[in-house]
Amino acid sequence: SMCSTVLADVMPPKMRSPSNGLFLAIYLFGNGMSQILAKVLSHLMVTIVAAILLLSACIFIIMVFRESLPEEAKRKALSNRREEGNNWGKIILRPIRELSIINRNKFFRLLAFVSVCSAMTHSSDSTLIVYYMKNQLDIGYQTIATMFFFKSLVGVLVMMFLVTLVIRCLQEKRAVTLGLMLGTIHNLFWGLSSTKWGIFAGMVASEFAGLYFPIIVSMRSANVGEEEQGRVQGAFFALEAIADAVGPVILQGIYNQTENTVRPGPGFMFVVAALIYAFGAIAACMLPADKANVRSRTRGEDLGRENGTQSLPAIS
């Protein structure tokens, strides 16, 4: 949430999707490197190394990282805080007011639904697939770590090179829809496959599906002013956090009911996850193009300023 807000503060709207993609590429690279630690170090040493890295990150943030919030937005936020004063009613209700931005218009409501669908399935995919591979397919932890390492490398390449290319070819609305459709496909791979290579193919496809995430973050950012960047990202990430918690519980419950059955079988939870992704893809198709296609809109605004005319309409 905070990293997305910082990027929104310092990057122009048309560059926010590639910037978020690059940030995710770096994150995935670190995630891939962590799989090597799991293969060569004991559990205790992995814990110690992780603690040292987190402490180093905290020190870096405190000592080096600069404030990115524009001064005007900062003054307005402080003014709003002073107006609240010691009014405990306003303070207690503030989280609800902050979340109300999700209900601002049709675009945000649809984007919220897309975010919930993707968060429910993504969090489940990240955790349940490990237990599924170990318990149902008897894949060893060392092999799982290797598979996640190569999966992360694919994710790095997707975020570094594919996000910008897909946006240029399809624009943001279609790119998000494509990512969610790929999410449907990779969950079907997992739900219907009974081999290690089938699962690995689904893992690779899941990284291509992940291209929707930086684009969704950019869409949110481009549809609010500078003073609301933190609010919109915080509200959506709070909603996604709830979905992150609910998704695995629901799919785990489905797995508990089907793990010892032949039909639909233990992989049925991933078929349900594919269906949730499909609902998200349908909602993405309904996003208003004039708000979703950030790149074409900003290009039109730039041309309008240069020619002294109104901005060009976004392409549907």
C-alpha positions as CSV (number, residue, x, y, z in Angstrom):
1,S,0.0,0.0,0.0
2,M,2.7,2.5,1.0
3,C,5.0,1.6,-1.8
4,S,2.2,2.0,-4.4
5,T,1.4,5.4,-2.8
6,V,5.0,6.5,-3.0
7,L,5.2,5.5,-6.7
8,A,2.0,7.4,-7.4
9,D,3.5,10.5,-5.7
10,V,6.7,10.6,-7.9
11,M,5.6,9.0,-11.2
12,P,3.3,10.5,-13.9
13,P,0.0,8.5,-14.4
14,K,1.1,6.8,-17.7
15,M,4.3,5.5,-16.1
16,R,2.7,4.1,-12.9
17,S,1.8,0.6,-14.3
18,P,5.4,0.0,-15.6
19,S,6.8,1.4,-12.3
20,N,4.6,-0.9,-10.2
21,G,5.6,-3.7,-12.5
22,L,9.3,-3.0,-11.9
23,F,8.7,-2.8,-8.2
24,L,7.0,-6.2,-8.3
25,A,9.9,-7.6,-10.4
26,I,12.3,-6.7,-7.7
27,Y,10.1,-8.2,-5.1
28,L,9.7,-11.4,-7.0
29,F,13.5,-11.5,-7.5
30,G,13.9,-11.4,-3.8
31,N,11.2,-14.0,-3.4
32,G,13.1,-16.3,-5.8
33,M,16.4,-15.8,-3.9
34,S,14.6,-16.8,-0.7
35,Q,13.9,-20.2,-2.1
36,I,17.7,-20.8,-2.3
37,L,18.0,-19.9,1.4
38,A,15.4,-22.6,2.1
39,K,17.5,-25.2,0.2
40,V,20.9,-24.5,1.8
41,L,20.2,-23.2,5.3
42,S,18.5,-24.7,8.3
43,H,15.2,-23.3,9.6
44,L,17.0,-21.4,12.4
45,M,19.5,-19.8,10.0
46,V,16.7,-18.8,7.5
47,T,14.9,-17.1,10.4
48,I,18.1,-15.2,11.5
49,V,18.9,-14.1,7.9
50,A,15.3,-12.9,7.4
51,A,15.4,-10.9,10.7
52,I,18.6,-9.3,9.7
53,L,17.3,-8.4,6.2
54,L,14.1,-6.9,7.7
55,L,16.1,-4.9,10.3
56,S,18.3,-3.6,7.5
57,A,15.3,-2.5,5.5
58,C,13.9,-0.6,8.5
59,I,17.2,1.2,9.0
60,F,17.4,2.1,5.3
61,I,13.8,3.5,5.4
62,I,14.6,5.6,8.5
63,M,18.0,6.9,7.4
64,V,17.8,7.2,3.6
65,F,14.2,7.2,2.3
66,R,12.7,10.7,1.6
67,E,9.2,11.9,2.1
68,S,7.3,11.8,-1.3
69,L,4.0,13.4,-0.3
70,P,3.7,16.8,-2.1
71,E,3.7,19.8,0.3
72,E,0.2,21.0,-0.7
73,A,-1.3,17.5,0.0
74,K,0.6,17.3,3.3
75,R,-0.7,20.7,4.5
76,K,-4.3,19.7,3.5
77,A,-4.0,16.4,5.5
78,L,-2.7,18.2,8.5
79,S,-5.5,20.8,8.3
80,N,-8.1,18.0,8.2
81,R,-6.5,16.3,11.2
82,R,-6.6,19.6,13.2
83,E,-10.3,20.0,12.3
84,E,-11.0,16.6,13.8
85,G,-9.2,17.6,17.0
86,N,-10.2,15.5,19.9
87,N,-13.6,14.6,18.5
88,W,-13.6,10.8,19.3
89,G,-16.7,10.2,17.2
90,K,-14.9,11.5,14.1
91,I,-11.8,9.6,15.0
92,I,-13.6,6.3,15.5
93,L,-15.6,6.7,12.3
94,R,-12.6,7.8,10.3
95,P,-11.8,4.3,8.9
96,I,-15.3,4.0,7.6
97,R,-15.1,7.4,5.9
98,E,-11.8,6.5,4.4
99,L,-13.2,3.2,3.0
100,S,-16.2,5.1,1.5
101,I,-14.0,6.1,-1.4
102,I,-14.6,2.6,-2.8
103,N,-18.3,3.5,-3.3
104,R,-17.5,6.8,-5.0
105,N,-18.6,5.8,-8.5
106,K,-19.3,2.7,-10.7
107,F,-15.7,2.5,-11.7
108,F,-14.4,2.1,-8.2
109,R,-17.2,-0.4,-7.3
110,L,-16.3,-2.6,-10.2
111,L,-12.6,-2.3,-9.5
112,A,-13.3,-3.2,-5.9
113,F,-15.1,-6.4,-7.0
114,V,-12.2,-7.2,-9.3
115,S,-9.7,-6.6,-6.5
116,V,-11.7,-8.9,-4.1
117,C,-11.9,-11.7,-6.6
118,S,-8.1,-11.5,-7.4
119,A,-7.1,-11.2,-3.8
120,M,-9.2,-14.2,-2.6
121,T,-7.7,-16.5,-5.2
122,H,-4.1,-15.1,-5.2
123,S,-3.7,-15.6,-1.4
124,S,-5.1,-19.1,-1.7
125,D,-2.9,-19.9,-4.6
126,S,0.2,-18.8,-2.7
127,T,-0.4,-21.0,0.3
128,L,-2.7,-23.9,-0.5
129,I,-0.7,-25.0,-3.6
130,V,2.3,-25.9,-1.4
131,Y,0.2,-28.2,0.9
132,Y,-1.6,-29.6,-2.1
133,M,1.7,-30.6,-3.8
134,K,3.1,-32.1,-0.7
135,N,0.0,-34.0,0.6
136,Q,-1.7,-35.0,-2.7
137,L,1.2,-35.3,-5.2
138,D,4.0,-36.2,-2.7
139,I,6.3,-33.6,-4.1
140,G,9.3,-33.0,-1.7
141,Y,10.0,-29.6,-0.2
142,Q,13.3,-29.2,-2.0
143,T,11.5,-29.8,-5.3
144,I,8.8,-27.3,-4.3
145,A,11.5,-24.7,-3.5
146,T,13.1,-25.2,-6.9
147,M,9.7,-24.8,-8.7
148,F,9.0,-21.6,-6.8
149,F,12.5,-20.3,-7.7
150,F,11.9,-20.7,-11.4
151,K,8.3,-19.4,-11.0
152,S,9.7,-16.2,-9.4
153,L,12.2,-15.8,-12.3
154,V,9.4,-16.0,-14.8
155,G,7.5,-13.4,-12.7
156,V,10.5,-11.0,-12.9
157,L,10.6,-11.3,-16.7
158,V,6.9,-10.7,-16.9
159,M,6.9,-7.6,-14.8
160,M,10.1,-6.1,-16.3
161,F,9.3,-6.6,-20.0
162,L,5.7,-7.8,-20.6
163,V,3.6,-5.3,-18.6
164,T,4.5,-2.3,-20.7
165,L,4.2,-4.2,-24.0
166,V,0.7,-5.6,-23.1
167,I,-0.5,-2.1,-22.1
168,R,0.7,-0.7,-25.4
169,C,-1.0,-3.4,-27.4
170,L,-4.2,-3.9,-25.5
171,Q,-4.6,-0.9,-23.1
172,E,-5.2,-1.3,-19.4
173,K,-8.8,-2.6,-19.4
174,R,-8.1,-5.5,-21.8
175,A,-4.8,-6.2,-20.1
176,V,-6.5,-6.6,-16.7
177,T,-9.1,-8.9,-18.3
178,L,-6.4,-10.9,-20.0
179,G,-4.5,-11.3,-16.7
180,L,-7.7,-12.5,-14.9
181,M,-8.5,-15.0,-17.7
182,L,-4.9,-16.4,-17.3
183,G,-5.7,-16.7,-13.6
184,T,-8.7,-18.8,-14.5
185,I,-6.5,-21.0,-16.8
186,H,-3.7,-21.6,-14.3
187,N,-6.1,-22.6,-11.5
188,L,-7.7,-25.1,-13.9
189,F,-4.2,-26.5,-14.6
190,W,-3.9,-27.1,-10.9
191,G,-7.4,-28.4,-10.3
192,L,-7.3,-30.9,-13.2
193,S,-3.6,-31.9,-13.2
194,S,-2.2,-34.9,-11.3
195,T,1.4,-34.6,-12.3
196,K,4.3,-32.4,-11.1
197,W,4.8,-30.9,-14.6
198,G,1.2,-30.0,-14.9
199,I,1.4,-28.1,-11.6
200,F,4.6,-26.4,-12.7
201,A,2.9,-25.3,-16.0
202,G,0.2,-23.8,-13.8
203,M,2.8,-22.0,-11.7
204,V,4.4,-20.5,-14.8
205,A,1.0,-19.4,-16.1
206,S,0.2,-17.8,-12.7
207,E,3.1,-15.4,-13.2
208,F,1.7,-14.2,-16.5
209,A,-1.7,-13.8,-14.8
210,G,0.0,-11.5,-12.3
211,L,0.4,-8.7,-14.9
212,Y,-3.0,-7.4,-13.9
213,F,-1.9,-6.3,-10.4
214,P,0.3,-3.3,-11.2
215,I,-2.2,-2.1,-13.8
216,I,-5.1,-2.2,-11.2
217,V,-2.9,-0.2,-8.7
218,S,-2.2,2.3,-11.5
219,M,-6.0,2.6,-12.3
220,R,-6.8,3.5,-8.7
221,S,-4.1,6.1,-8.6
222,A,-5.0,7.8,-11.8
223,N,-8.6,8.4,-10.8
224,V,-8.0,10.4,-7.7
225,G,-6.1,13.6,-6.9
226,E,-2.6,13.8,-5.3
227,E,-4.1,14.4,-1.9
228,E,-6.1,11.1,-2.0
229,Q,-3.3,8.7,-3.2
230,G,-2.7,7.2,0.3
231,R,-6.5,7.0,1.0
232,V,-7.4,5.1,-2.2
233,Q,-4.5,2.7,-2.0
234,G,-5.1,2.1,1.8
235,A,-8.9,1.5,1.2
236,F,-8.3,-1.0,-1.6
237,F,-5.5,-2.8,0.2
238,A,-7.7,-3.0,3.3
239,L,-10.5,-4.6,1.3
240,E,-8.0,-7.0,-0.3
241,A,-6.6,-7.9,3.1
242,I,-10.1,-9.0,4.1
243,A,-10.3,-11.0,0.9
244,D,-6.8,-12.5,1.6
245,A,-8.1,-13.8,4.9
246,V,-11.5,-15.1,3.6
247,G,-10.3,-16.8,0.4
248,P,-8.0,-19.5,1.9
249,V,-10.7,-20.3,4.6
250,I,-13.3,-20.9,1.9
251,L,-11.1,-22.9,-0.4
252,Q,-9.7,-24.9,2.5
253,G,-13.2,-25.8,3.6
254,I,-13.9,-27.0,0.0
255,Y,-10.7,-29.1,0.1
256,N,-11.7,-30.6,3.4
257,Q,-14.9,-31.8,1.9
258,T,-13.4,-33.2,-1.3
259,E,-9.9,-34.4,-0.4
260,N,-10.9,-38.0,-0.2
261,T,-13.3,-38.1,-3.1
262,V,-12.7,-39.2,-6.7
263,R,-15.2,-36.7,-8.1
264,P,-14.9,-33.8,-7.9
265,G,-11.6,-34.7,-6.2
266,P,-9.1,-32.8,-4.0
267,G,-8.2,-30.3,-6.7
268,F,-11.8,-29.0,-6.9
269,M,-10.8,-26.0,-4.7
270,F,-8.7,-24.7,-7.6
271,V,-11.6,-25.1,-10.0
272,V,-13.7,-22.9,-7.7
273,A,-10.8,-20.4,-7.6
274,A,-10.8,-20.4,-11.4
275,L,-14.5,-19.6,-11.3
276,I,-13.8,-16.7,-8.9
277,Y,-11.2,-15.4,-11.3
278,A,-13.7,-15.7,-14.2
279,F,-16.2,-13.5,-12.3
280,G,-13.4,-10.9,-11.8
281,A,-12.6,-11.0,-15.6
282,I,-16.3,-10.4,-16.3
283,A,-16.3,-7.4,-14.0
284,A,-13.1,-6.1,-15.6
285,C,-14.9,-6.2,-19.0
286,M,-17.5,-3.8,-17.6
287,L,-15.0,-1.2,-16.4
288,P,-15.6,2.2,-18.0
289,A,-12.9,2.6,-20.7
290,D,-12.5,6.4,-20.1
291,K,-11.4,5.7,-16.6
292,A,-9.6,2.4,-17.0
293,N,-7.4,3.2,-20.0
294,V,-5.0,5.5,-18.2
295,R,-2.3,5.6,-20.9
296,S,-4.6,6.7,-23.7
297,R,-6.3,9.2,-21.5
298,T,-3.1,10.9,-20.4
299,R,-1.8,10.8,-24.0
300,G,-5.0,12.6,-25.0
301,E,-4.6,15.2,-22.3
302,D,-1.0,15.8,-23.3
303,L,-2.1,16.4,-26.9
304,G,-5.0,18.6,-25.8
305,R,-2.6,20.8,-23.9
306,E,-0.2,21.0,-26.8
307,N,-3.0,21.9,-29.3
308,G,-5.1,24.0,-27.0
309,T,-8.1,21.6,-27.4
310,Q,-10.0,19.2,-25.2
311,S,-8.5,15.8,-24.3
312,L,-9.0,12.9,-26.7
313,P,-11.5,10.2,-25.6
314,A,-10.2,6.9,-24.5
315,I,-10.4,3.9,-26.7
316,S,-13.0,1.2,-25.6
